[in-house]
Amino acid sequence: MTAPRLTRRTVLAGTAGLAGFAGAIGVSGALMLPRGAFAAPAPIALSAGPARVPLVGAPHPDTAVWAYNGTVPGPVLRFRQGDTARISFANALPEPTTVHWHGLRVPNAMDGVPSLSQTEVPAGGAFAYEFELKDAGTFWYHPHANSARQVARGLSGAFIVEEAEPIRVDRELLWVLGDWRLTKDAAIADDFGHPMDGSHAGRVGNTVTLNGAIVDEVPVRAGERIRLRLVNTATARVFALEFNGHAPQIIALDGQPVTPHAPEDGKIRVAPGQRTDLVLDLGGKPGERFDVIDSFFPRQAYRLTRFVYADGAPLRDSPLDAPIALPANPLPEPDLAQAVRQDVLIEGGAMGRLPHGMRMTPQGPFWALNGAAGTGHHPEPLITVKRGQTVVMQFVNETAWWHPMHLHGFPFRVLKVNGQPNPRREWRDTVLFGPEETTEIAFVAEAPGDWMLHCHILEHQESGMMAVLRVS
């Protein structure tokens, strides 16, 4: 499959909106993570504030964003499994914010949800985050105050926890996938909260970046083995990546190891909030070029980037002879025989309906979970369980739209899809439901507190698709 070559001019030519699915392309100089670059014992300084960055590049002006430490994405926070993360956060934004450590098992007071687990950090304020890193894997961080706007303005960053004994690869790359709705002048479109976004597919943009940049090529060397960490920080765009000419092996999902396997249909799907770790053996010949295609929206498929093989001699003649399976993280196994069960019905959205007695207005709410629209961060709990109990949740998506549902605090096993057993029973913290799909998950409620459950299409979250799990 060869997608049309998009340019900066075509990406920015139209007005921003849902029609702008033909995202921008490319990355070069993708971030290589050096071995041994681990955190010092002293707290890491992290600040959120306004900045200007060259998202699109010349001849367009820099884009005014909100950024962590002045960069988009924010700095890669990198540790070893078993470390204690100490992060000194300062808020230089003109409004309150927090930091949520997406996918990490942290104490409830460190989870970063305003009014639910911590007080908002006011403009000019500070907060000290500290938590033990129980699991190795690929995670990320972002705000959970006014999150649809703050994330869309640029606030996100990768959080990497290194295994005690990493697998052997020649290089490790990180692709932080971003999606932006830009005007012709490369400014972020100020149309936040539009009812079309809230009731349809979310704020899908018209410009895609990798590590905050638009460039065309990823230089590679024949014969090398790469570990590629994918992080989707978009507020709405789902990616389905095809690596033409290559056979990627999935080794982790949402930071949790899986038995290495090829994607069933050749596409790596990464929904908002999700992460995927891949191993790629680069078997092309010197001088060859291979496209990486995003085809989640088939009619708007485009080239995300391109692997370009150097002209020099291959690093090796055959794939590296080394295992790629990752060690399991110490997650508590659900006890299905003693589980508390809870169904979660997802209703609403365009072409759908809200439960009887709820009225959908142009300002929302547009979505409901079990007959209630979550607003703010402190609704009544959807379910209350005791600490240590196993919870089985069956999600029934009665809408016409995709929903990546994220559970704070507890990775879960995906047990069934549409009533059929899931053969891999992989651990996830964000699971993507298709329209009219049913999915069953299970987890152990191992930490006390009020924990958020929400759609990671952030406009859906803010227009009703949010609930709370209480663990006493």
Secondary structure, 3 states (H helix, E strand, C coil): CCCCCCCHHHHHHCCCCCCCCCCCCCCCCCEECCCCCCCCCCCEEEEEEEEEECCCCCCCCCEEEEEECCECCCCCEEEECCCEEEEEEEECCCCCECCEEECCCCCHHHCCCECCCECCECCCCEEEEEEECCCCEEEEEECCCCHHHHHHCCCCEEEEEECCCCCCCCEEEEEEEEEECECCCCCECCCCCCHHHHHCCCCCCCEEEECCECCCEEEECCCCEEEEEEEECCCCCCEEEEECCCCCEEEEECCEEEEEECCCCCCEEECCCCEEEEEEECCCCCCCEEEEEECCCHHHCEEEEEEEECCCCCCCCCCCCCCCCCCCCCCCCCCHHHCEEEEEEEEECCCCCCCCCCCCCCCCCCEEECCECCCCCCCCCCEEECCCCEEEEEEEECCCCCEEEEECCCCEEEEEECCEECCCCCEECEEEECCCCEEEEEEECCCCEEEEEEECCHHHHHCCCEEEEEEC
